Amino acid sequence: MSAPAVPTTPTTPTTSAVPAAPAPAPMTPTDLTPAPLDREAGYALLADLAGPVAATTLGGLDSLAPGFPDWIVTSLFGGTYQRPSLALRDRQVANLAALTALGGVEPQLADHVRNSLRIGMTREEVTEVIVHLAPYVGVPKALAGLRVATATFAETAPTEVARTREGQA
């Protein structure tokens, strides 16, 4: 024997009394702060940061993807890096953190470890940035970052780092 059917009451959906938000006004270039790109400043900064390594990396990349290295240097080093409010050291700390968190970008992380040393960060500071990330990005990624830093430290002569720091002072 089956259970008796339970009567149901039809329900009607309720409409919300929240008014629709007004459509945003169209944005025009005059509404925005200009983002200047300084190609020459980008190449000058890259030369200071990366030294001769940059020419080797970019030269090889340009033969594969013509114009792409110029776009990288102009937009990144001649644009983003030229923005006010962050010191070069702070930008390098952010780069070390972001690249360690990403994982799988060991060549770029090694470049930024070298760049950090060239602008005057110590090996201990670079190491601490990566160690500090462990609870946030995971121990495996922090360990991978430390392996990259260790290998980069081994190929970077202490006298080269000291000479670069003296040139910055």
Protein Blocks (a to p, Z undefined) as FASTA:
>chain_A
ZZdddddddddddddfbdcddddddddfklpccddddfklmmmmmmmmnmmmlmmmmmmm
mmmmghklmmmmmmmmmmmmmpghiafklmmmmmmmmmmmngoplmmmmmmmmmmmmnop
afklmmmmmmmmmmmnojklmmmmmmmmmmmmmmmcfklmmmmmmmmZZ
